[in-house]
Amino acid sequence: MTTDEAGADRQSAGEQTAVLPETASQLVELERLQQALTGAEERAKNHWEQYLRAVADLDNVRKRAQKDIEAANRYGLEKFAQELLPVRDSLELAVQNADKASDIQSLKQGQQATLQLLVKALEKLGIVTINPLGEPFDPSRHEAMLAQPSNTAEPNSVLQVVQPGYELNGRLLRPARVIVSKAP
């Protein structure tokens, strides 16, 4: 080996020793980046699994809500029907005994009892009667059938209730049909 070749070998060996620390730091950095990548991939996998579980849970909630809605539609009138069945029974009994009744008074009492059953059933269901006699006219709850002059009532107040109105849990089912006073 010539001196030039020996110098070149030493120079390349020196370069290698100079490259080794740089390569070692690069290897350390590469190892750190690989660990970070592995950790990130693991977190991404966990997040993906959480996402899939959340989507499945949401789908289950949606299906359960749909079943509840269908059941409410199918069986929602059950309570209503249970409350009205005694009224039907009472009317049926009245019709059967109409021929046997000796006086009109007993028929009237039977009708009053049936009406009371119906009123109680409606109250249990949350249906409230609107009877605005003497109150100021409210177009959101009352339907004016006629306006009559009156010397005794305030103008624009309810003189007479032709047909009561009804509300269910604060929601108007039917407005009260009324006769409203006007100035003479």
GICOR-V736339 format. One record per backbone hydrogen bond with DSSP energy under -1.0 kcal/mol. CO is the residue of the C=O (numbers start at 1). NH is the residue of the N-H. E is the energy in kcal/mol with one decimal. If there is no record, write none. Layout:
BEGIN
<<CO/NH/E> <CO/NH/E>>
END
This chain:
BEGIN
<<2/6/-2.7> <3/7/-2.7> <4/8/-2.3> <5/9/-2.5> <6/10/-2.4> <7/11/-2.5> <8/12/-2.9> <9/13/-2.7> <10/14/-2.4> <11/15/-2.5> <12/16/-2.3> <13/17/-2.2> <14/18/-2.2> <15/19/-2.8> <16/20/-2.8> <17/21/-1.2> <19/23/-3.6> <20/24/-3.3> <21/25/-2.3> <22/26/-1.9> <23/27/-2.8> <24/28/-2.5> <25/29/-2.6> <26/30/-3.1> <27/31/-2.8> <28/32/-2.5> <29/33/-2.6> <30/34/-2.5> <31/35/-2.3> <32/36/-2.5> <33/37/-2.7> <34/38/-2.6> <35/39/-2.6> <36/40/-2.7> <37/41/-2.9> <38/42/-2.2> <39/43/-2.5> <40/44/-2.8> <41/45/-2.4> <42/46/-2.4> <43/47/-2.9> <44/48/-2.5> <45/49/-2.3> <46/50/-2.5> <47/51/-2.6> <48/52/-2.6> <49/53/-2.3> <50/54/-2.6> <51/55/-2.6> <52/56/-2.3> <53/57/-2.9> <54/58/-2.6> <55/59/-2.2> <56/60/-2.4> <57/61/-2.6> <58/62/-2.5> <59/63/-2.5> <60/64/-2.7> <61/65/-2.7> <62/66/-2.2> <63/67/-2.3> <64/68/-2.4> <65/69/-2.4> <66/70/-2.4> <67/71/-2.6> <68/72/-2.6> <69/73/-2.5> <70/74/-2.4> <71/75/-3.3> <72/76/-1.5> <75/78/-1.6> <77/81/-3.1> <78/82/-2.5> <79/83/-1.8> <80/84/-1.7> <81/85/-1.8> <84/88/-2.1> <85/89/-2.6> <86/90/-2.3> <87/91/-2.4> <88/92/-2.7> <89/93/-2.4> <90/94/-2.1> <91/95/-2.3> <92/96/-2.3> <93/97/-2.0> <97/101/-1.2> <103/107/-1.0> <104/108/-2.5> <105/109/-2.3> <106/110/-1.9> <107/111/-2.3> <108/112/-2.4> <109/113/-2.3> <110/114/-2.2> <111/115/-2.6> <112/116/-2.3> <113/117/-2.0> <114/118/-2.2> <115/119/-2.7> <116/120/-2.5> <117/121/-2.3> <118/122/-2.5> <119/123/-2.3> <120/124/-2.3> <121/125/-1.4> <122/127/-2.7> <123/126/-1.5> <126/169/-1.6> <128/167/-2.4> <130/165/-2.2> <132/135/-2.5> <135/158/-2.8> <138/141/-2.0> <138/142/-2.6> <141/176/-2.2> <143/178/-2.7> <146/180/-2.9> <148/182/-2.3> <154/157/-1.0> <156/137/-2.7> <157/181/-3.0> <158/134/-2.2> <160/179/-2.7> <163/177/-2.6> <165/130/-3.6> <166/173/-3.2> <166/174/-1.8> <167/128/-2.9> <168/171/-1.7> <171/168/-3.2> <174/166/-2.3> <176/143/-3.6> <177/162/-2.2> <177/163/-1.9> <178/145/-3.6> <179/159/-2.8> <179/160/-1.4> <180/148/-2.8> <181/156/-2.6> <182/150/-2.0>>
END
